[in-house]
Amino acid sequence: MSSRKFYWYTEGYNEPVGKLIYDLETKQFTVESFDLDRKILPLHLAVLLECNRNPLTGSLADQWVQCRVEPRERVNISDILKCAGLQTYDVFGLLLYHNGRSVYDHMYLKEVSDFDY
């Protein structure tokens, strides 16, 4: 299985708060929140723990990640794709372009070769 692995970080906290795995073959995401103090966790990760949906997989994980990038229907999506260096709409490509950042929180991604946790 070929995948890319990332830690979620949030501004003001030096340790990872979660992780993201993207399976390159199936094009599926896995989103996990670490069991940390809820005051540290961004709301989008804390909800996973509160709802006993940790880790989040399948279509729910895909939807969760899609909420962090521009929607396919956005009026200027072709300009955004061009800036991101993408030929076609690609959620993972957009996520990488934005370094995992979203307007909803202060989380960002750092790619890792393997997980310590």
N, C-alpha and C positions, 0 to 999 in steps of 0.2 A: 504494500500500500504506500503510495506516494502522497505526502501531505506537507503542508507548511504550518508552522506552529508559531504562535505569538503570545506574549503576555499583555494583558490589559493593565495600564497604569492610570493613575489619576493625579492631577496636579496637587502638590502639597503633601504627597505620600510617596516615599521612596521605594516601597516594596510593591510587587505586582498584586493586583486586587482580583485578578481572574485570568483566564486563558481562552484563546480561540484557536481552533484547529480547522484547517480547510483541506478537505480531501480533494486532491487534484483530479483523481479519476472519476469520482462520483459527483464532484462539484457540490458537496454538502458541507455545511458548517456545523461545528460543535462549539457551544458557548458555555463556559463554566465560570461561576463566581466562587471565590475563595471564602471560607467561613470566617469572616473578619467582623469587627465591630461595625454595626450598621451605620454608625456616624461616619465611618471612613468610606464605605462603599457608595459609589454613585447609585442613584435610585434604580437605574436600568439593570444593574447587577443585583442589588439587594432584593428586588422583586423575585428573581429566580429562586433565592433562598426562601423567601416568605411563602411562595406558592409551591414549594417542594418540586420545582422543575429544574433541578440542578444535577447534572448538566442538561442544557437544552440542546435537543438534536432534531433532525428531520426538518419538516416544513416549518415548524415553529422557530427553529434556529435560523432558517433561511429568512423568514419574515422579520425576525428580530434584527438581523444584519441589514436587510433591505431598508429598514426604517432609519438607518444611519447614513444612507447615501441618497442622492437625488433620484426621484422616481423616473421611470422610463418615459412617462407622459409629460415631463417638464418641458415647457415651451422652448427653452434654449439648450436642451440636452445635447444637441449636436455640437455646440460650442464647448460645452463642458467635456464631452468625450474627446474632442480635439485637443483641448488643454491637457487632458489626462493621458494623451497618447494612445487612445483606444479607437479601434476601427468600428467596433460595435458596442452596444450596451452590455456591460459586464459588471455585476455587483461586486465581485471580488476585486476587479481592477479599480473600480471607483473607491472601494474601501482602502486599498493600498495608496491610491493617489492622495486621499485625505488623511493618511496615517491613522485611520480608524476614528478620527475625530468627527463629532456631530454637534449640532447646535443644542442638543438636549443636556449635555453634561461636559465634563472636562477629561473624559477618558481618551487615551491614545494607545496605539499599539507599538510594540517593539518585537521584531522577529527574533526567535531563538532557535538554536539547533536542536536542543532537547530541553525537557522540563526538569526542574529541580524539585518540584512539589509532587 
